[in-house]
Amino acid sequence: MIDIELIRRKLSRLNMYLEKLKPISQKSLEEYKTDFYLKSATERLIQLIGE
């Protein structure tokens, strides 16, 4: 049986992670490449999205 609430929670988290990526997408490539913490945060958010 499909757990609708579980799916809703997962979709909600996915949406939250995507929202957190939006400000990062406004950065220039140079800013991204030179900011260790920005790169780390981006990588972690992408990892969470993949899970």
C-alpha distance matrix in Angstrom:
0.0 3.8 6.4 9.2 11.8 11.6 12.0 14.8 16.5 16.6 18.0 20.4 21.7 22.1 24.1 26.1 27.1 28.1 30.2 31.9 32.8 34.6 37.8 38.0 38.0 41.2 43.1 45.5 44.9 47.9 46.6 43.3 45.1 47.5 45.2 43.5 41.4 40.2 39.2 37.5 35.5 34.5 33.5 31.3 29.6 28.9 27.6 25.2 24.1 23.5 21.3
3.8 0.0 3.8 5.9 8.9 8.6 8.4 11.2 13.2 13.2 14.3 16.8 18.2 18.5 20.4 22.5 23.5 24.4 26.5 28.3 29.2 30.9 34.2 34.4 34.4 37.5 39.5 41.9 41.5 44.5 43.2 40.0 41.9 44.3 41.9 40.5 38.3 36.9 36.1 34.5 32.3 31.3 30.4 28.3 26.4 25.8 24.7 22.2 20.8 20.5 18.6
6.4 3.8 0.0 3.8 5.5 5.4 6.5 8.8 10.2 11.0 12.6 14.4 15.8 16.8 18.6 20.3 21.6 22.9 24.6 26.3 27.6 29.4 32.4 32.8 33.1 36.1 38.1 40.7 40.5 43.4 41.7 38.6 40.7 42.8 40.3 38.8 36.3 35.1 34.6 32.8 30.4 29.7 29.1 26.7 24.7 24.6 23.5 20.6 19.6 19.9 17.6
9.2 5.9 3.8 0.0 3.8 5.4 5.1 6.2 8.7 9.9 10.5 12.2 14.3 15.2 16.3 18.3 20.1 21.0 22.4 24.4 25.9 27.2 30.3 31.1 31.3 34.0 36.3 39.0 39.0 42.0 40.3 37.4 39.8 41.9 39.3 38.2 35.6 34.1 33.8 32.3 29.7 28.8 28.7 26.4 23.9 24.0 23.5 20.4 19.0 19.8 18.1
11.8 8.9 5.5 3.8 0.0 3.8 5.4 5.0 6.2 8.6 9.8 10.3 12.3 14.1 15.1 16.4 18.4 19.9 20.9 22.7 24.5 26.0 28.8 29.7 30.3 32.9 35.0 38.0 38.2 41.0 39.0 36.1 38.6 40.5 37.6 36.4 33.6 32.4 32.4 30.7 27.9 27.5 27.5 24.8 22.5 23.1 22.5 19.1 18.2 19.5 17.5
11.6 8.6 5.4 5.4 3.8 0.0 3.8 5.4 5.1 6.2 8.6 9.8 10.7 12.3 14.2 15.4 16.7 18.4 20.0 21.3 22.9 24.9 27.6 28.1 28.8 31.7 33.5 36.3 36.2 38.9 37.0 34.0 36.2 38.1 35.4 33.9 31.3 30.2 29.9 28.0 25.5 25.1 24.7 22.0 19.9 20.4 19.4 16.1 15.5 16.4 14.0
12.0 8.4 6.5 5.1 5.4 3.8 0.0 3.8 5.5 5.1 6.1 8.5 9.9 10.4 12.2 14.2 15.4 16.4 18.3 20.0 21.2 22.9 26.0 26.4 26.7 29.6 31.6 34.3 34.2 37.1 35.5 32.4 34.7 36.9 34.4 33.2 30.7 29.2 28.8 27.3 24.8 23.8 23.6 21.4 18.9 18.9 18.4 15.3 13.9 14.8 13.2
14.8 11.2 8.8 6.2 5.0 5.4 3.8 0.0 3.8 5.5 5.1 6.0 8.6 9.7 10.4 12.2 14.3 15.2 16.3 18.4 20.1 21.3 24.3 25.3 25.6 28.2 30.5 33.4 33.7 36.6 34.7 31.9 34.5 36.5 33.8 32.9 30.2 28.5 28.6 27.3 24.3 23.5 23.9 21.6 18.8 19.3 19.3 16.0 14.5 16.3 15.0
16.5 13.2 10.2 8.7 6.2 5.1 5.5 3.8 0.0 3.8 5.5 5.0 6.2 8.6 9.8 10.5 12.4 14.3 15.3 16.7 18.7 20.4 23.0 23.8 24.7 27.3 29.2 32.2 32.5 35.1 33.0 30.2 32.7 34.4 31.6 30.4 27.6 26.3 26.4 24.8 21.8 21.5 21.8 19.1 16.6 17.6 17.3 13.7 13.0 15.0 13.3
16.6 13.2 11.0 9.9 8.6 6.2 5.1 5.5 3.8 0.0 3.8 5.4 5.1 6.1 8.6 9.8 10.6 12.3 14.2 15.4 16.8 18.8 21.6 21.9 22.6 25.6 27.3 30.1 30.0 32.7 30.9 27.8 30.2 32.1 29.5 28.2 25.7 24.3 24.0 22.4 19.7 19.1 18.9 16.5 14.1 14.5 14.1 10.7 9.6 11.3 9.8
18.0 14.3 12.6 10.5 9.8 8.6 6.1 5.1 5.5 3.8 0.0 3.8 5.4 4.9 6.1 8.6 9.9 10.5 12.2 14.3 15.4 16.8 20.0 20.6 20.8 23.6 25.8 28.5 28.7 31.6 29.9 27.1 29.6 31.7 29.2 28.5 26.0 24.1 23.9 22.9 20.1 18.9 19.3 17.4 14.3 14.5 15.0 12.0 9.9 12.0 11.6
20.4 16.8 14.4 12.2 10.3 9.8 8.5 6.0 5.0 5.4 3.8 0.0 3.8 5.4 5.1 6.2 8.8 9.9 10.6 12.5 14.5 15.7 18.5 19.6 20.2 22.7 24.9 27.9 28.5 31.2 29.1 26.5 29.4 31.1 28.3 27.7 24.8 23.1 23.5 22.4 19.1 18.5 19.4 17.2 14.0 15.2 15.9 12.5 11.1 14.0 13.5
21.7 18.2 15.8 14.3 12.3 10.7 9.9 8.6 6.2 5.1 5.4 3.8 0.0 3.8 5.4 4.9 6.2 8.6 9.8 10.6 12.6 14.6 17.0 17.6 18.7 21.4 23.1 26.1 26.4 28.9 26.7 24.0 26.6 28.3 25.4 24.5 21.6 20.1 20.4 19.0 15.9 15.5 16.2 13.6 10.7 12.2 12.6 9.0 8.3 11.5 10.7
22.1 18.5 16.8 15.2 14.1 12.3 10.4 9.7 8.6 6.1 4.9 5.4 3.8 0.0 3.8 5.4 5.2 6.2 8.6 10.0 10.8 12.8 15.8 16.0 16.5 19.5 21.3 24.0 24.1 26.9 25.1 22.2 24.8 26.8 24.3 23.6 21.1 19.2 19.0 18.1 15.2 13.9 14.6 12.8 9.5 10.0 11.0 8.1 5.9 9.1 9.4
24.1 20.4 18.6 16.3 15.1 14.2 12.2 10.4 9.8 8.6 6.1 5.1 5.4 3.8 0.0 3.8 5.5 5.1 6.2 8.7 9.9 10.9 14.0 15.0 15.3 17.8 20.1 23.1 23.7 26.6 24.6 22.1 25.1 27.0 24.5 24.3 21.7 19.4 19.8 19.4 16.1 14.8 16.3 14.8 11.2 12.0 13.9 11.2 9.0 12.4 13.2
26.1 22.5 20.3 18.3 16.4 15.4 14.2 12.2 10.5 9.8 8.6 6.2 4.9 5.4 3.8 0.0 3.8 5.5 5.1 6.3 8.8 10.2 12.5 13.7 14.8 17.1 19.0 22.3 23.1 25.6 23.2 20.8 23.9 25.4 22.5 22.2 19.2 17.3 18.2 17.4 13.9 13.4 15.2 13.2 9.8 11.8 13.4 10.5 9.6 13.3 13.7
27.1 23.5 21.6 20.1 18.4 16.7 15.4 14.3 12.4 10.6 9.9 8.8 6.2 5.2 5.5 3.8 0.0 3.8 5.4 5.1 6.4 9.0 11.3 11.4 12.7 15.5 16.9 19.9 20.3 22.7 20.5 17.9 20.7 22.3 19.6 19.1 16.4 14.4 14.8 14.0 10.7 9.8 11.4 9.7 6.1 8.0 9.9 7.6 6.7 10.5 11.4
28.1 24.4 22.9 21.0 19.9 18.4 16.4 15.2 14.3 12.3 10.5 9.9 8.6 6.2 5.1 5.5 3.8 0.0 3.8 5.4 5.1 6.7 9.9 10.2 10.4 13.3 15.3 18.1 18.6 21.5 19.7 17.1 20.1 22.1 19.8 19.9 17.6 14.9 15.2 15.4 12.3 10.3 12.3 11.7 8.0 8.7 11.5 10.0 7.9 11.3 13.2
30.2 26.5 24.6 22.4 20.9 20.0 18.3 16.3 15.3 14.2 12.2 10.6 9.8 8.6 6.2 5.1 5.4 3.8 0.0 3.8 5.4 5.4 8.0 9.7 10.3 12.2 14.6 17.9 19.1 21.7 19.4 17.5 20.8 22.4 19.9 20.4 17.7 15.0 16.2 16.5 13.0 11.8 14.5 13.7 10.1 11.7 14.6 12.8 11.3 14.9 16.4
31.9 28.3 26.3 24.4 22.7 21.3 20.0 18.4 16.7 15.4 14.3 12.5 10.6 10.0 8.7 6.3 5.1 5.4 3.8 0.0 3.8 5.5 6.6 7.6 9.6 11.5 13.0 16.4 17.4 19.6 17.0 15.0 18.3 19.5 16.7 16.9 14.1 11.6 13.2 13.2 9.5 9.0 11.9 11.0 7.9 10.4 13.0 11.5 11.1 14.6 16.0
32.8 29.2 27.6 25.9 24.5 22.9 21.2 20.1 18.7 16.8 15.4 14.5 12.6 10.8 9.9 8.8 6.4 5.1 5.4 3.8 0.0 3.8 5.7 5.2 6.4 9.2 10.5 13.6 14.2 16.8 14.7 12.3 15.6 17.3 15.0 15.5 13.4 10.3 11.1 12.0 8.9 6.9 10.1 10.4 7.3 8.6 11.9 11.5 10.5 13.6 15.7
34.6 30.9 29.4 27.2 26.0 24.9 22.9 21.3 20.4 18.8 16.8 15.7 14.6 12.8 10.9 10.2 9.0 6.7 5.4 5.5 3.8 0.0 3.8 5.4 5.2 6.9 9.5 12.7 14.2 16.9 14.8 13.3 16.8 18.5 16.5 17.7 15.7 12.4 13.7 15.1 12.2 10.3 13.6 14.1 11.1 12.1 15.6 15.1 13.6 16.7 19.0
37.8 34.2 32.4 30.3 28.8 27.6 26.0 24.3 23.0 21.6 20.0 18.5 17.0 15.8 14.0 12.5 11.3 9.9 8.0 6.6 5.7 3.8 0.0 3.8 5.4 5.3 7.3 10.9 13.0 15.0 12.4 11.5 15.3 16.3 14.1 15.8 13.8 10.5 12.7 14.3 11.5 10.4 14.1 14.8 12.4 14.0 17.3 16.9 16.2 19.3 21.4
38.0 34.4 32.8 31.1 29.7 28.1 26.4 25.3 23.8 21.9 20.6 19.6 17.6 16.0 15.0 13.7 11.4 10.2 9.7 7.6 5.2 5.4 3.8 0.0 3.8 5.3 5.5 8.8 10.1 12.2 9.8 8.1 11.8 13.2 11.1 12.7 11.2 7.5 9.2 11.3 9.1 7.4 11.1 12.4 10.6 11.8 15.1 15.5 15.0 17.6 20.0
38.0 34.4 33.1 31.3 30.3 28.8 26.7 25.6 24.7 22.6 20.8 20.2 18.7 16.5 15.3 14.8 12.7 10.4 10.3 9.6 6.4 5.2 5.4 3.8 0.0 3.8 5.5 7.9 9.1 12.1 10.7 9.2 12.5 14.7 13.5 15.3 14.4 10.6 11.3 13.9 12.1 9.5 12.7 14.6 12.4 12.6 16.2 16.9 15.5 17.9 20.7
41.2 37.5 36.1 34.0 32.9 31.7 29.6 28.2 27.3 25.6 23.6 22.7 21.4 19.5 17.8 17.1 15.5 13.3 12.2 11.5 9.2 6.9 5.3 5.3 3.8 0.0 3.8 6.6 9.3 11.6 9.9 9.8 13.3 14.8 13.8 16.3 15.4 11.8 13.3 16.1 14.3 12.4 15.8 17.6 15.6 16.2 19.7 20.2 19.1 21.6 24.3
43.1 39.5 38.1 36.3 35.0 33.5 31.6 30.5 29.2 27.3 25.8 24.9 23.1 21.3 20.1 19.0 16.9 15.3 14.6 13.0 10.5 9.5 7.3 5.5 5.5 3.8 0.0 3.8 6.5 8.1 6.1 6.5 9.9 11.1 10.4 13.3 12.9 9.5 11.0 14.2 13.1 11.5 14.8 16.9 15.7 16.3 19.6 20.6 20.0 22.2 24.9
45.5 41.9 40.7 39.0 38.0 36.3 34.3 33.4 32.2 30.1 28.5 27.9 26.1 24.0 23.1 22.3 19.9 18.1 17.9 16.4 13.6 12.7 10.9 8.8 7.9 6.6 3.8 0.0 3.8 5.3 5.2 6.3 8.6 10.1 10.8 13.9 14.6 11.4 12.1 15.7 15.4 13.5 16.2 18.9 18.1 18.1 21.3 22.9 22.1 23.9 26.8
44.9 41.5 40.5 39.0 38.2 36.2 34.2 33.7 32.5 30.0 28.7 28.5 26.4 24.1 23.7 23.1 20.3 18.6 19.1 17.4 14.2 14.2 13.0 10.1 9.1 9.3 6.5 3.8 0.0 3.8 5.5 5.0 6.0 8.6 10.0 12.6 14.0 11.1 10.6 14.4 14.9 12.7 14.6 17.8 17.5 16.9 19.9 22.0 21.3 22.5 25.6
47.9 44.5 43.4 42.0 41.0 38.9 37.1 36.6 35.1 32.7 31.6 31.2 28.9 26.9 26.6 25.6 22.7 21.5 21.7 19.6 16.8 16.9 15.0 12.2 12.1 11.6 8.1 5.3 3.8 0.0 3.8 5.4 5.1 6.2 8.6 11.6 13.6 11.4 11.2 14.9 15.9 14.5 16.3 19.4 19.6 19.4 22.0 24.2 24.1 25.2 28.1
46.6 43.2 41.7 40.3 39.0 37.0 35.5 34.7 33.0 30.9 29.9 29.1 26.7 25.1 24.6 23.2 20.5 19.7 19.4 17.0 14.7 14.8 12.4 9.8 10.7 9.9 6.1 5.2 5.5 3.8 0.0 3.8 5.6 5.4 6.1 9.6 10.8 8.5 9.5 12.9 13.4 12.6 15.0 17.5 17.7 18.2 20.8 22.5 22.7 24.3 26.8
43.3 40.0 38.6 37.4 36.1 34.0 32.4 31.9 30.2 27.8 27.1 26.5 24.0 22.2 22.1 20.8 17.9 17.1 17.5 15.0 12.3 13.3 11.5 8.1 9.2 9.8 6.5 6.3 5.0 5.4 3.8 0.0 3.8 5.6 5.4 7.9 9.0 6.3 6.2 9.9 10.6 9.3 11.3 14.2 14.4 14.7 17.2 19.1 19.3 20.7 23.3
45.1 41.9 40.7 39.8 38.6 36.2 34.7 34.5 32.7 30.2 29.6 29.4 26.6 24.8 25.1 23.9 20.7 20.1 20.8 18.3 15.6 16.8 15.3 11.8 12.5 13.3 9.9 8.6 6.0 5.1 5.6 3.8 0.0 3.8 5.8 7.5 10.1 8.5 7.1 10.6 12.5 11.3 12.3 15.5 16.4 16.2 18.3 20.8 21.1 22.0 24.5
47.5 44.3 42.8 41.9 40.5 38.1 36.9 36.5 34.4 32.1 31.7 31.1 28.3 26.8 27.0 25.4 22.3 22.1 22.4 19.5 17.3 18.5 16.3 13.2 14.7 14.8 11.1 10.1 8.6 6.2 5.4 5.6 3.8 0.0 3.8 6.3 9.1 8.6 8.4 11.3 13.2 13.1 14.3 16.9 18.2 18.6 20.4 22.7 23.5 24.5 26.8
45.2 41.9 40.3 39.3 37.6 35.4 34.4 33.8 31.6 29.5 29.2 28.3 25.4 24.3 24.5 22.5 19.6 19.8 19.9 16.7 15.0 16.5 14.1 11.1 13.5 13.8 10.4 10.8 10.0 8.6 6.1 5.4 5.8 3.8 0.0 3.8 5.6 5.3 6.3 8.6 10.1 10.7 12.4 14.4 15.6 16.7 18.4 20.2 21.3 22.7 24.6
43.5 40.5 38.8 38.2 36.4 33.9 33.2 32.9 30.4 28.2 28.5 27.7 24.5 23.6 24.3 22.2 19.1 19.9 20.4 16.9 15.5 17.7 15.8 12.7 15.3 16.3 13.3 13.9 12.6 11.6 9.6 7.9 7.5 6.3 3.8 0.0 3.8 5.5 5.2 6.1 8.6 9.9 10.6 12.2 14.3 15.4 16.4 18.4 20.0 21.1 22.7
41.4 38.3 36.3 35.6 33.6 31.3 30.7 30.2 27.6 25.7 26.0 24.8 21.6 21.1 21.7 19.2 16.4 17.6 17.7 14.1 13.4 15.7 13.8 11.2 14.4 15.4 12.9 14.6 14.0 13.6 10.8 9.0 10.1 9.1 5.6 3.8 0.0 3.8 5.4 5.0 6.0 8.4 9.8 10.4 12.1 14.1 15.1 16.4 18.2 19.8 21.1
40.2 36.9 35.1 34.1 32.4 30.2 29.2 28.5 26.3 24.3 24.1 23.1 20.1 19.2 19.4 17.3 14.4 14.9 15.0 11.6 10.3 12.4 10.5 7.5 10.6 11.8 9.5 11.4 11.1 11.4 8.5 6.3 8.5 8.6 5.3 5.5 3.8 0.0 3.8 5.5 5.2 6.1 8.6 9.9 10.6 12.3 14.2 15.4 16.5 18.4 20.1
39.2 36.1 34.6 33.8 32.4 29.9 28.8 28.6 26.4 24.0 23.9 23.5 20.4 19.0 19.8 18.2 14.8 15.2 16.2 13.2 11.1 13.7 12.7 9.2 11.3 13.3 11.0 12.1 10.6 11.2 9.5 6.2 7.1 8.4 6.3 5.2 5.4 3.8 0.0 3.8 5.5 5.1 6.1 8.6 10.0 10.6 12.2 14.3 15.3 16.5 18.5
37.5 34.5 32.8 32.3 30.7 28.0 27.3 27.3 24.8 22.4 22.9 22.4 19.0 18.1 19.4 17.4 14.0 15.4 16.5 13.2 12.0 15.1 14.3 11.3 13.9 16.1 14.2 15.7 14.4 14.9 12.9 9.9 10.6 11.3 8.6 6.1 5.0 5.5 3.8 0.0 3.8 5.4 5.1 6.1 8.6 9.9 10.5 12.3 14.3 15.3 16.6
35.5 32.3 30.4 29.7 27.9 25.5 24.8 24.3 21.8 19.7 20.1 19.1 15.9 15.2 16.1 13.9 10.7 12.3 13.0 9.5 8.9 12.2 11.5 9.1 12.1 14.3 13.1 15.4 14.9 15.9 13.4 10.6 12.5 13.2 10.1 8.6 6.0 5.2 5.5 3.8 0.0 3.8 5.5 5.1 6.2 8.6 9.8 10.6 12.3 14.2 15.4
34.5 31.3 29.7 28.8 27.5 25.1 23.8 23.5 21.5 19.1 18.9 18.5 15.5 13.9 14.8 13.4 9.8 10.3 11.8 9.0 6.9 10.3 10.4 7.4 9.5 12.4 11.5 13.5 12.7 14.5 12.6 9.3 11.3 13.1 10.7 9.9 8.4 6.1 5.1 5.4 3.8 0.0 3.8 5.4 5.2 6.2 8.5 9.9 10.6 12.4 14.4
33.5 30.4 29.1 28.7 27.5 24.7 23.6 23.9 21.8 18.9 19.3 19.4 16.2 14.6 16.3 15.2 11.4 12.3 14.5 11.9 10.1 13.6 14.1 11.1 12.7 15.8 14.8 16.2 14.6 16.3 15.0 11.3 12.3 14.3 12.4 10.6 9.8 8.6 6.1 5.1 5.5 3.8 0.0 3.8 5.5 5.2 6.1 8.7 9.9 10.6 12.5
31.3 28.3 26.7 26.4 24.8 22.0 21.4 21.6 19.1 16.5 17.4 17.2 13.6 12.8 14.8 13.2 9.7 11.7 13.7 11.0 10.4 14.1 14.8 12.4 14.6 17.6 16.9 18.9 17.8 19.4 17.5 14.2 15.5 16.9 14.4 12.2 10.4 9.9 8.6 6.1 5.1 5.4 3.8 0.0 3.8 5.4 4.9 6.2 8.6 9.8 10.6
29.6 26.4 24.7 23.9 22.5 19.9 18.9 18.8 16.6 14.1 14.3 14.0 10.7 9.5 11.2 9.8 6.1 8.0 10.1 7.9 7.3 11.1 12.4 10.6 12.4 15.6 15.7 18.1 17.5 19.6 17.7 14.4 16.4 18.2 15.6 14.3 12.1 10.6 10.0 8.6 6.2 5.2 5.5 3.8 0.0 3.8 5.3 5.1 6.2 8.6 9.9
28.9 25.8 24.6 24.0 23.1 20.4 18.9 19.3 17.6 14.5 14.5 15.2 12.2 10.0 12.0 11.8 8.0 8.7 11.7 10.4 8.6 12.1 14.0 11.8 12.6 16.2 16.3 18.1 16.9 19.4 18.2 14.7 16.2 18.6 16.7 15.4 14.1 12.3 10.6 9.9 8.6 6.2 5.2 5.4 3.8 0.0 3.8 5.4 5.0 6.2 8.7
27.6 24.7 23.5 23.5 22.5 19.4 18.4 19.3 17.3 14.1 15.0 15.9 12.6 11.0 13.9 13.4 9.9 11.5 14.6 13.0 11.9 15.6 17.3 15.1 16.2 19.7 19.6 21.3 19.9 22.0 20.8 17.2 18.3 20.4 18.4 16.4 15.1 14.2 12.2 10.5 9.8 8.5 6.1 4.9 5.3 3.8 0.0 3.8 5.4 5.1 6.4
25.2 22.2 20.6 20.4 19.1 16.1 15.3 16.0 13.7 10.7 12.0 12.5 9.0 8.1 11.2 10.5 7.6 10.0 12.8 11.5 11.5 15.1 16.9 15.5 16.9 20.2 20.6 22.9 22.0 24.2 22.5 19.1 20.8 22.7 20.2 18.4 16.4 15.4 14.3 12.3 10.6 9.9 8.7 6.2 5.1 5.4 3.8 0.0 3.8 5.4 5.1
24.1 20.8 19.6 19.0 18.2 15.5 13.9 14.5 13.0 9.6 9.9 11.1 8.3 5.9 9.0 9.6 6.7 7.9 11.3 11.1 10.5 13.6 16.2 15.0 15.5 19.1 20.0 22.1 21.3 24.1 22.7 19.3 21.1 23.5 21.3 20.0 18.2 16.5 15.3 14.3 12.3 10.6 9.9 8.6 6.2 5.0 5.4 3.8 0.0 3.8 5.5
23.5 20.5 19.9 19.8 19.5 16.4 14.8 16.3 15.0 11.3 12.0 14.0 11.5 9.1 12.4 13.3 10.5 11.3 14.9 14.6 13.6 16.7 19.3 17.6 17.9 21.6 22.2 23.9 22.5 25.2 24.3 20.7 22.0 24.5 22.7 21.1 19.8 18.4 16.5 15.3 14.2 12.4 10.6 9.8 8.6 6.2 5.1 5.4 3.8 0.0 3.8
21.3 18.6 17.6 18.1 17.5 14.0 13.2 15.0 13.3 9.8 11.6 13.5 10.7 9.4 13.2 13.7 11.4 13.2 16.4 16.0 15.7 19.0 21.4 20.0 20.7 24.3 24.9 26.8 25.6 28.1 26.8 23.3 24.5 26.8 24.6 22.7 21.1 20.1 18.5 16.6 15.4 14.4 12.5 10.6 9.9 8.7 6.4 5.1 5.5 3.8 0.0
